[in-house]
Amino acid sequence: MELSMYKQLQNKKQPILAKWQTFALSNHENLELIKAPKNQGRFSNPAAYVTEKNTGKIFDWLIKEENNVELLIPLEEICCLRAVQNVKPSQALQFIPALKQIIRDELDEAISRKRADDLWELDKRIDEITMLAFDIYSDCLDRIKQIKINEIKRLYGRDAG
């Protein structure tokens, strides 16, 4: 009896997550994050902490066969972190579609061919995550811009109008 695609991904969760988190941190503007020891903590390395914690939650959502709303909070935390860093959306969020190739690299080639329909469904779910992340990232950028505008108005005494 063959394991479902989701069971196979569950079995390979740790190596896939490790590669995905390394990729997510490697395209980060502060490359020292890659060299920093894992699990340093929320305050000693906040970007790595947020990325590791939330990519794990996103992956857990992905390998569940049903959809739920647990995806929004981890995506928002990563997107807001990336928006504050002032990088282009394509650079900030490129780690999400990269998960497709990481999964394919980890799965046996024969399994990938047998499970083409399952991979297609998985790709659609990753695309869903990507589109949602772009929306959230844009909202975060808008909030940051509004905060800057309000601060400028406050500094120059123009908050009355």
N, C-alpha and C positions, 0 to 999 in steps of 0.2 A: 504494500500500500504506500502510495506516494504522499509525502507531506504537502500540505497546502503552501502556497507562496508565503502566506503570512507566518506560518510556523517556521518555514525555512529562514525567513528574515529574523524572526525571534531568536532562532538558534545562532544566527550570525550577528546579533545585535552589537556586541562589544567591538568586534573588528570594524564593522561598518561605521559605528558611532565614532570610534577613535580616528578613523580616516577623515570622516566628515568634519569633525571638530577641528582637526589639524588644518584642513582646507579652509574652514571658516575663519580660523585665526590667522592663517598665512596671508590672506588677502586683506588683513586688517592693517591700518596705516602704522601701527606700532608693532613692528616685527619682533620686539623683545618678548612679546606674549608667547610666541612659539617656544622660546628657549626657557621660559619660566617653568618651574616645577608645577605639575598638575595639582589641582585642588588647593591652591594657595589660600583662597578665601575671598569672601565678598569684598573686603576692604583693602586687602593687599594687592589684589589684581581683579578689579571689578569687571573689566571687559571680558576677561577669560571666564570668570565665574558666571556671568550672565549668559555668555555664549554656550558654555558647557551644560549648564542647567537646562536651558531652554531648547537646545538642539536635542537633548535627550527626551524632553516632553514632546517635541514635534515628531520625533521618530516614533515614540510610543503611539501617538495619534495615527501616524501613517500605517503602522502594522496592525492596527485594530481593523477588523472588517467592517465596523460600523462607524459612521461619522458622529461627532459630538462637538460641543462648543469648547472643549478643553484646548483647542488650538489657538484661540484668539489671544489669550494672555501671554503665552510664551513668544508668539510672533510679535506682539506689540512691544515686549521688553527688548527683544533683539533689534527691532526696527527703530525704536526710539534711541537706543544706544548708538546705532549706526547713523541716524539722522543728526545727532549731536556732533558726530565726528566730521560732518560736512563733506561727505564723499558722494559721488554720483550714485544714483539708485542702482544702476547696472553693476557697479563695483560693490556696493554695500550688500546687495542681495544675490550675487552670483553663486554664493555657496548653496543656495536652495536647489536650483536645477542641476548642480554638480552632483547631487545625491544620486541622480539616475545612473551616472557612470560608475560611481563608487559601488552601488548595489550590483550592477552587472559584473564588475570586476570581482566581487566577492562570491557571486553565485557561479556555480559550475556552468560551463558553456552548454553542456547537454541539457541541463535543467532549464537554462534560459530559452533554448529552442522549444522544449516541450511546453513551457509555460508562457508562450508568447501573449496569449490573451490576458493572463494574470499580470504580466509585465506592462501591457498596454493600460490596464486598469490602474496599476501602481503609478505609471507615468502621468495619467490623468489626475491622480490625487496629488502628486508632486506639483503639477502645473497649477492646480487649485491653490495649493499653499503659496506658490510663487505669486500668483495674481493677488491673493489676499495680502501678502506681504507688501507688494507695491502700493496697494491702497493704504495700508497702515503707515508705511514709510512716508507717503505723501502727506497724510494727515499729521504726522509728527513734524514734518518740515513746516507745514502751515502753522502749527502751534508755536514752533520755535520762532518763526518770522513774526507772528503776532506778539509774542513776548518781547522781542527786540523793538518792535514798533511802539509798544506801550512803554517800554523803558526809556526810549528816546523822547517820547512825549512827556513823560514824567520828569526827565532831566531838564528839559527846556520849558517846563511849566505849561505845556499845551494839553494837559490831560482834561481840562475843563470842557473841551468841545469835541 
